[in-house]
Amino acid sequence: MTILYTAYKYGRRVANGQFSEAYENAERVWNLERALHLPPEGWVQDLLLHFEPVIRTINVYYATVHFPAMALFLVWMFWRRPGHYLWVRWVLTWLTAAALVLHLLVPLAPPRLFHTSGMMDTSMVYGPAVYGKPEADSLSNQFAAMPSLHVGWALVIAIALIVSCRSRLRWLWLLHPAITITAVVGTGHHYWMDGIVVAVFLGIILMVLAPPRRDLPAPDAARDTTRDATRERADEPAVPATAPTPAATGAPTGAGARQDLAHRDG
């Protein structure tokens, strides 16, 4: 997974510098969202800006949670849900690869760089700053907004934990992608369409790569289960033997028994 992420970051850098095309695509995405009557991204940012502690927390969430959360998630899946780990790894591989291809094909200026949106880069104003001034030779490609892997990876984490766990509280993991989409839009880094497109990609991938139903027990656990079952059978009380029938003991039956009783009485 680390190798894939490194290739993804390198691919983003290779696609950097497509300024004119990125702004043209931003105009198309903005007009498409208005045609679909999606709420302007600026509404989310204006709401967050009313509460400075909230916008600062959202900035930190955007800047620090994305990659560490995925690393911790993969380690936990490897140790606690090995039956689902391989499935998760392939889902992430295909999703990240698809995102890289779209980054190369559709460079997109984010809302904070697209003046028509009227949005600011909140990380530059309130910190922590994530990006500097967009330049063709910079280490990060600020025009790789379509689709949003922040949203995509958050959805993978939530879906995998809901599928692989049995706790009634597992649905609370949906808060992670909900907070993430709020963060990427409210900070001015992504459009709604960036999250919608990555969700469609993930849906197609999940249709092809269905999750396993449940983890198989480890060999040691299977042996312990068999040993416990054997122990339970050994502790069960013995069933009393059935009393022998007259035929089995040689006792007279039927008419012979009546004659014997008459002989004894006579």
C-alpha positions in Angstrom: 0.0 0.0 0.0 2.9 2.4 0.7 4.3 1.7 -2.8 0.9 2.5 -4.3 0.6 5.7 -2.4 4.2 6.8 -3.4 3.3 6.1 -7.0 0.1 8.1 -6.6 2.0 11.1 -5.1 4.6 10.9 -8.0 1.8 10.7 -10.6 0.1 13.8 -9.1 3.4 15.7 -9.4 3.9 14.6 -13.0 0.4 16.1 -13.8 1.2 19.4 -12.2 1.4 22.7 -14.1 -1.8 22.3 -16.2 -3.1 25.7 -15.2 -5.4 26.7 -18.1 -7.0 23.3 -18.4 -7.5 23.1 -14.6 -9.4 26.4 -14.6 -11.5 25.5 -17.6 -12.5 22.3 -15.9 -13.4 24.2 -12.7 -15.8 26.3 -14.7 -17.4 23.2 -16.1 -17.7 21.5 -12.7 -19.1 24.7 -11.2 -21.7 25.1 -13.9 -22.7 21.4 -13.7 -23.3 21.7 -9.9 -25.5 24.7 -10.4 -27.4 22.9 -13.2 -27.9 20.0 -10.7 -29.1 22.5 -8.1 -26.4 21.4 -5.6 -25.9 23.9 -2.8 -22.9 26.2 -3.3 -19.8 25.1 -1.4 -19.5 28.6 0.0 -22.5 28.0 2.2 -20.6 25.3 4.2 -17.6 27.6 4.5 -19.6 30.6 5.6 -21.3 28.4 8.3 -18.0 27.2 9.6 -16.4 30.6 9.7 -19.0 31.7 12.2 -17.2 29.6 14.8 -13.5 30.0 14.8 -12.7 27.0 17.0 -14.7 24.8 14.6 -12.9 26.0 11.5 -9.6 25.5 13.2 -10.5 22.0 14.2 -11.7 21.2 10.7 -8.4 22.5 9.3 -6.5 20.2 11.6 -8.7 17.3 10.7 -8.1 17.9 6.9 -4.4 18.2 7.4 -3.6 15.4 9.8 -6.2 12.7 9.8 -6.2 11.4 6.2 -3.1 9.2 5.9 -2.5 8.3 9.6 -6.1 7.1 9.9 -5.7 4.8 6.9 -2.4 3.4 8.2 -3.9 2.6 11.6 -7.0 1.1 9.9 -4.9 -1.2 7.8 -2.8 -2.4 10.7 -6.0 -3.1 12.7 -7.6 -4.9 9.8 -4.5 -7.1 9.4 -4.4 -8.2 13.0 -8.1 -8.3 13.9 -9.9 -8.9 10.7 -7.5 -10.9 8.5 -10.4 -12.4 6.5 -11.3 -8.9 5.3 -7.8 -7.4 5.0 -7.1 -8.8 1.6 -10.4 -7.5 0.3 -9.8 -4.0 1.7 -6.3 -3.9 0.2 -7.6 -4.6 -3.3 -10.5 -2.1 -2.9 -7.9 0.6 -1.9 -5.6 -0.4 -4.8 -8.3 0.0 -7.4 -9.8 3.1 -5.9 -6.4 4.9 -5.7 -5.4 3.8 -9.2 -8.7 5.1 -10.6 -8.2 8.4 -8.8 -4.7 8.8 -10.2 -5.9 8.2 -13.7 -8.6 10.9 -13.3 -6.1 13.3 -11.8 -4.0 12.9 -15.0 -7.0 13.2 -17.3 -9.0 15.9 -15.6 -6.8 18.6 -13.8 -9.1 20.7 -11.7 -8.6 24.0 -9.8 -10.1 23.6 -6.3 -12.7 26.2 -5.1 -10.0 28.1 -3.1 -8.2 28.8 -6.4 -11.4 29.4 -8.5 -12.4 32.9 -7.9 -16.0 32.4 -9.1 -16.7 30.3 -6.0 -15.9 33.2 -3.7 -14.1 30.8 -1.3 -10.9 31.3 0.7 -8.2 28.8 1.7 -9.1 28.6 5.4 -5.9 26.7 6.2 -3.9 29.7 5.0 -5.9 32.1 7.2 -6.4 30.0 10.4 -3.7 27.3 10.0 -2.2 24.8 9.7 -1.3 25.7 6.1 -1.3 22.7 3.7 -0.5 24.2 0.4 1.5 27.2 -0.7 1.2 29.2 -3.9 0.5 26.9 -6.9 3.6 26.5 -9.0 4.4 24.2 -11.9 7.5 22.8 -10.2 6.0 22.4 -6.7 6.1 19.0 -4.9 2.3 18.9 -4.7 -0.2 19.1 -7.4 -2.9 21.5 -6.3 -4.9 20.8 -9.4 -5.5 17.2 -8.5 -8.9 17.9 -6.9 -11.0 15.4 -8.9 -11.8 13.0 -7.3 -11.3 13.5 -3.6 -9.3 10.6 -2.1 -9.9 12.1 1.4 -13.5 11.3 0.9 -12.8 8.0 -0.9 -10.5 6.6 1.8 -12.9 7.7 4.6 -15.7 5.8 2.9 -13.6 2.7 2.6 -12.7 2.8 6.3 -16.4 3.3 7.4 -17.7 0.6 5.0 -15.1 -2.0 5.9 -15.5 -1.5 9.7 -19.3 -1.7 9.4 -19.1 -4.9 7.3 -16.4 -6.6 9.4 -17.7 -5.7 12.9 -20.8 -6.8 14.7 -21.2 -4.1 17.3 -24.5 -2.1 17.2 -22.4 1.1 17.4 -20.4 0.3 14.2 -22.7 2.6 12.2 -21.1 5.5 14.0 -18.1 5.0 11.7 -20.2 6.9 9.0 -19.3 10.0 11.0 -15.8 9.8 9.6 -16.8 10.3 5.9 -19.4 12.8 7.0 -16.8 15.0 8.8 -14.4 14.5 5.9 -16.8 15.7 3.2 -17.5 18.7 5.5 -13.8 19.4 5.9 -12.8 19.1 2.3 -15.6 21.4 1.1 -15.6 23.8 4.0 -11.8 24.5 3.7 -12.2 25.2 0.0 -10.1 22.2 -1.2 -12.9 20.3 -3.0 -16.2 20.6 -4.8 -19.2 18.4 -4.0 -18.6 16.6 -7.3 -15.1 15.5 -6.2 -16.8 13.5 -3.4 -19.6 12.3 -5.6 -17.3 11.0 -8.3 -15.1 9.0 -5.9 -18.2 7.6 -4.2 -19.4 6.3 -7.7 -16.0 4.8 -8.3 -16.1 3.1 -5.0 -19.6 1.8 -5.6 -18.5 0.2 -8.9 -15.5 -1.4 -7.3 -17.6 -2.9 -4.5 -19.9 -4.3 -7.1 -17.0 -6.3 -8.5 -15.1 -7.0 -5.3 -17.8 -8.1 -2.9 -16.7 -8.3 0.8 -16.3 -11.7 2.5 -19.2 -12.6 4.7 -17.1 -13.1 7.9 -13.6 -13.9 9.1 -12.7 -17.6 9.3 -11.5 -18.7 12.7 -7.8 -19.1 13.1 -6.4 -22.7 13.3 -5.7 -22.4 17.1 -9.2 -21.1 17.7 -10.7 -24.0 15.7 -8.7 -26.5 17.8 -9.8 -24.8 21.0 -13.5 -25.0 19.9 -13.2 -28.7 19.1 -11.5 -29.3 22.4 -14.2 -27.5 24.3 -16.9 -29.5 22.5 -15.2 -32.8 23.4 -14.9 -31.6 27.0 -18.6 -30.8 27.2 -19.6 -34.2 25.9 -17.4 -35.9 28.4 -19.0 -33.9 31.3 -22.5 -35.0 30.3 -24.2 -37.5 32.7 -24.3 -41.1 31.5 -27.7 -42.3 30.2 -28.9 -45.2 32.3 -29.1 -48.5 30.5 -32.5 -49.7 29.4 -33.9 -52.5 31.6 -33.6 -55.9 29.8 -36.8 -57.2 28.3 -38.2 -60.6 29.4 -37.2 -62.1 26.1 -33.6 -61.1 26.6 -33.5 -62.7 30.0 -35.2 -66.0 29.0 -38.3 -65.3 31.1 -41.6 -66.8 29.7 -43.8 -64.5 27.8 -47.4 -64.5 26.6 -49.3 -67.9 27.1 -46.3 -69.5 28.7 -46.3 -66.9 31.4 -50.0 -67.5 32.2 -49.4 -71.3 32.5 -46.5 -70.8 34.8 -48.6 -68.5 37.1 -51.5 -71.1 37.1 -49.0 -73.9 38.0 -47.7 -71.8 40.9 -51.2 -71.0 42.2 -52.4 -74.6 41.9 
